[in-house]
Amino acid sequence: MTEHLSRRDVDFLLYEWLGVDDLTGRERFVEHSRETFDAVLDLSEDIATKKFAPHNKKADRIEPRIADDGRVVLIDEIGEALAALSEAGLIAATFDEEIGGMALPNTVARAATTFFQAANAATTSYAFLTVGNANLLAKYGTPEQIDTWVRPQLAGRFFGTMCLSEPQAGSSLADITTKATPADDGTWRISGTKMWISGGDHELTENIVHLVLAKAPGGGPGVKGISLFIVPKFLPDGTRNDVALVGLNHKMGNRGTTNTLLNFGDGTHAPAAEPGAVGYLVGESHRGLAYMFSMMNEARIGVGFLATALGHAGYRKSLEYAKTRTQGRPVTAKDPSSAPVPIIEHADVTRMLLAQKSYVEGALALGLYCAHLLDEEQTAPATADRERAHLLLEVLTPIAKSWPSQWCLEANSLAIQVHGGYGYTTEFDVEQFYRDNRLNPIHEGAHGIHGLDLLGRKVVMDGGRGLALLVATIGETTERGRTAGGEAAAMADRLHTATTRLAEVTAALWAPGDPELALANATVYLEAAGHVVVAWLWLDQFLAAADEGSFYAGKRAAARYFFAYELPAVGPRFELLASLDRTTLDTDPAWL
């Protein structure tokens, strides 16, 4: 069976590049060691290979359906795989031991989860959403809420969701209309409709814990009135709550994950005298969006990992295919009757494989770097180090979500191209990887939203401290590259030029004091900044991959590719941004 994710690359990034085993010297992780980290990775790879990968295509072919009795029907293998994941304790991996977790570093847990995402993205999504739900409640919930809703999720008895979007509002949360009304017993009654709710209904677990954004009285207009509520499918006494499945959305990919339209409080399953679904307030009223951003930011980085995993799986498949598929002869061959060669020997196929490798391994480095920043933010001994990690993670989050979603999807496209006509058929896996990955440029916010976030908030917040920290951090790597000399120094010089240009263009965009103009091409800015960041991480990997052997040579080759083919592409993007182009602003919609 093809390796969906390179364990060798994971080990390199964790131990040789990030030095994650150094975390075991911190109080939170003192019970861990390189051996326990490896055991978790071994177990994850084993379960992913044996329980998740075998039904990936079957779950794609046999979509979830609603039976005559209103229950959602899934193939049995989904539940069996998730049960194995839960029984291994992996849902609880990063949580405190006192609530059933194993206090594993986020960096190691994210790496472990990537094995499951690469093997079967759709099935893994149920657990992925549950972890995010439980993390939010563990942070903001009361002790009673943690006992009632978090512990069962960590044990795999309950699964969780996040319910933000509505049919008429989409990503504009200020326009949601779901309402919350206080009840006499201290609970709330929730009424409204939520759309695109992944994992919103199924029979995989005893209960589903929905985290629902709704507007409560007295909060003011827009997002100021939003509060957050726990709205379970079943109440603690076993009574069915008034949460009704209206329908399932039929998707081009990621089909094994139910995607639902839910009604809250429409009377279908009314458990109380007052109309509405029973909800339990999380934290304080009117702070719901701030709480939900905790889960959303986690989910954004998780979407980046999901895109990376799917890109990685496609790369591994196309690499194996290119090594075994024989076709054509070298352009220098003099005998037309000579035997065909493996297509990996053709320069253009090598180009496509190098491109994929540079995208997916660069993206995995980006995701794990962000996970390591989260560990630093939570456990670094010095306050200054925790604050530094928090600020840098804030700046990198929109890139960590969007860059893999764009470029690992491109890797999937190239994987199809390497396969030729076969890549376009369902007999081969790469066409499904592309379809599954196409969701991720939209999931948890489209590129445009994250471009606005990066350029409109993250690089200018606190007087530009976030951008200054990013530039300084990249500068530390460029200095090491220059000290190393040779090829590394040449890469460092090119990276320094691009980083300097990033800072200059950011200042030029905001200099006129016109937010509409500055943000008109925010997505172009996001793409350019993302390429600079990934080039930085490739230089850092290049410096860490100094040993002999084909693995390290492959790392260096991918870094060379990125600097030769990809980093130069930021130049025209920066020129467009610096020109303060008004094409999109000055185009009348009637012309389109």
Secondary structure as the mmCIF struct_conf table of DSSP 4:
data_model
#
loop_
_struct_conf.conf_type_id
_struct_conf.id
_struct_conf.beg_label_comp_id
_struct_conf.beg_label_asym_id
_struct_conf.beg_label_seq_id
_struct_conf.end_label_comp_id
_struct_conf.end_label_asym_id
_struct_conf.end_label_seq_id
BEND BEND1 HIS A 4 LEU A 5
HELX_RH_AL_P HELX_RH_AL_P1 ARG A 7 ASP A 11
HELX_RH_PI_P HELX_RH_PI_P1 PHE A 12 TRP A 17
BEND BEND2 LEU A 18 LEU A 18
HELX_RH_3T_P HELX_RH_3T_P1 VAL A 20 GLY A 25
BEND BEND3 ARG A 26 ARG A 26
HELX_RH_3T_P HELX_RH_3T_P2 GLU A 27 PHE A 29
TURN_TY1_P TURN_TY1_P1 VAL A 30 GLU A 31
HELX_RH_AL_P HELX_RH_AL_P2 ARG A 34 ILE A 47
HELX_RH_PI_P HELX_RH_PI_P2 ALA A 48 PHE A 52
HELX_RH_3T_P HELX_RH_3T_P3 ALA A 53 HIS A 55
HELX_RH_AL_P HELX_RH_AL_P3 ASN A 56 ARG A 61
BEND BEND4 ILE A 62 ILE A 62
STRN STRN1 ARG A 65 ILE A 66
TURN_TY1_P TURN_TY1_P2 ASP A 68 ASP A 69
BEND BEND5 GLY A 70 GLY A 70
STRN STRN2 VAL A 72 VAL A 73
HELX_RH_AL_P HELX_RH_AL_P4 ASP A 76 GLU A 87
TURN_TY1_P TURN_TY1_P3 ALA A 88 GLY A 89
TURN_TY1_P TURN_TY1_P4 ILE A 91 THR A 94
BEND BEND6 PHE A 95 PHE A 95
HELX_RH_3T_P HELX_RH_3T_P4 GLU A 97 ILE A 99
TURN_TY1_P TURN_TY1_P5 GLY A 100 GLY A 100
HELX_RH_AL_P HELX_RH_AL_P5 ASN A 106 ALA A 119
HELX_RH_AL_P HELX_RH_AL_P6 ALA A 121 TYR A 140
BEND BEND7 GLY A 141 GLY A 141
HELX_RH_AL_P HELX_RH_AL_P7 PRO A 143 GLN A 145
HELX_RH_PI_P HELX_RH_PI_P3 ILE A 146 VAL A 150
HELX_RH_AL_P HELX_RH_AL_P8 ARG A 151 LEU A 154
TURN_TY1_P TURN_TY1_P6 ALA A 155 GLY A 156
BEND BEND8 ARG A 157 ARG A 157
STRN STRN3 PHE A 158 CYS A 163
TURN_TY1_P TURN_TY1_P7 PRO A 167 SER A 171
HELX_RH_3T_P HELX_RH_3T_P5 LEU A 173 ASP A 175
STRN STRN4 LYS A 179 PRO A 182
TURN_TY1_P TURN_TY1_P8 ASP A 184 ASP A 185
BEND BEND9 GLY A 186 GLY A 186
STRN STRN5 TRP A 188 SER A 198
TURN_TY1_P TURN_TY1_P9 GLY A 199 GLY A 199
BEND BEND10 ASP A 201 ASP A 201
BEND BEND11 GLU A 203 GLU A 206
STRN STRN6 ASN A 207 LYS A 215
HELX_LH_PP_P HELX_LH_PP_P1 ALA A 216 ALA A 216
TURN_TY1_P TURN_TY1_P10 PRO A 217 GLY A 218
BEND BEND12 GLY A 219 GLY A 219
BEND BEND13 PRO A 221 PRO A 221
HELX_RH_3T_P HELX_RH_3T_P6 GLY A 222 GLY A 225
STRN STRN7 ILE A 226 PRO A 232
BEND BEND14 LYS A 233 LYS A 233
STRN STRN8 PHE A 234 PHE A 234
TURN_TY1_P TURN_TY1_P11 PRO A 236 ASP A 237
BEND BEND15 GLY A 238 GLY A 238
HELX_LH_PP_P HELX_LH_PP_P2 THR A 239 THR A 239
STRN STRN9 ARG A 240 ARG A 240
HELX_LH_PP_P HELX_LH_PP_P3 ASN A 241 ASN A 241
BEND BEND16 ASP A 242 ASP A 242
STRN STRN10 VAL A 243 LEU A 248
BEND BEND17 MET A 252 GLY A 253
TURN_TY1_P TURN_TY1_P12 ARG A 255 GLY A 256
BEND BEND18 THR A 257 THR A 257
STRN STRN11 ASN A 259 PHE A 264
BEND BEND19 GLY A 265 GLY A 267
TURN_TY1_P TURN_TY1_P13 THR A 268 HIS A 269
BEND BEND20 ALA A 272 GLY A 276
STRN STRN12 ALA A 277 LEU A 281
BEND BEND21 GLY A 283 GLU A 284
TURN_TY1_P TURN_TY1_P14 SER A 285 HIS A 286
HELX_RH_AL_P HELX_RH_AL_P9 GLY A 288 THR A 324
STRN STRN13 THR A 326 THR A 326
TURN_TY1_P TURN_TY1_P15 VAL A 331 THR A 332
TURN_TY1_P TURN_TY1_P16 PRO A 336 SER A 337
BEND BEND22 SER A 338 SER A 338
HELX_LH_PP_P HELX_LH_PP_P4 ALA A 339 PRO A 340
STRN STRN14 PRO A 342 PRO A 342
HELX_RH_3T_P HELX_RH_3T_P7 ILE A 343 GLU A 345
BEND BEND23 HIS A 346 HIS A 346
HELX_RH_AL_P HELX_RH_AL_P10 ALA A 347 THR A 379
BEND BEND24 PRO A 381 ALA A 382
HELX_RH_AL_P HELX_RH_AL_P11 THR A 383 HIS A 419
HELX_RH_3T_P HELX_RH_3T_P8 GLY A 420 TYR A 424
BEND BEND25 THR A 425 THR A 425
TURN_TY1_P TURN_TY1_P17 THR A 426 GLU A 427
BEND BEND26 PHE A 428 PHE A 428
TURN_TY1_P TURN_TY1_P18 ASP A 429 ASP A 429
HELX_RH_AL_P HELX_RH_AL_P12 VAL A 430 ASN A 437
TURN_TY1_P TURN_TY1_P19 ARG A 438 GLU A 444
BEND BEND27 GLY A 445 GLY A 445
HELX_RH_AL_P HELX_RH_AL_P13 HIS A 447 ASP A 453
HELX_RH_PI_P HELX_RH_PI_P4 LEU A 454 LYS A 458
TURN_TY1_P TURN_TY1_P20 VAL A 459 VAL A 460
HELX_RH_AL_P HELX_RH_AL_P14 MET A 461 ALA A 484
HELX_RH_AL_P HELX_RH_AL_P15 GLY A 486 TRP A 510
TURN_TY1_P TURN_TY1_P21 ALA A 511 PRO A 512
HELX_RH_AL_P HELX_RH_AL_P16 PRO A 515 LEU A 519
TURN_TY1_P TURN_TY1_P22 ALA A 520 ASN A 521
HELX_RH_AL_P HELX_RH_AL_P17 ALA A 522 ALA A 544
BEND BEND28 ASP A 547 GLY A 549
HELX_RH_AL_P HELX_RH_AL_P18 SER A 550 TYR A 561
HELX_RH_PI_P HELX_RH_PI_P5 PHE A 562 GLU A 566
HELX_RH_3T_P HELX_RH_3T_P9 LEU A 567 ALA A 569
HELX_RH_AL_P HELX_RH_AL_P19 VAL A 570 ALA A 578
TURN_TY1_P TURN_TY1_P23 SER A 579 LEU A 580
HELX_RH_AL_P HELX_RH_AL_P20 THR A 583 ASP A 586
HELX_RH_3T_P HELX_RH_3T_P10 PRO A 589 TRP A 591
#
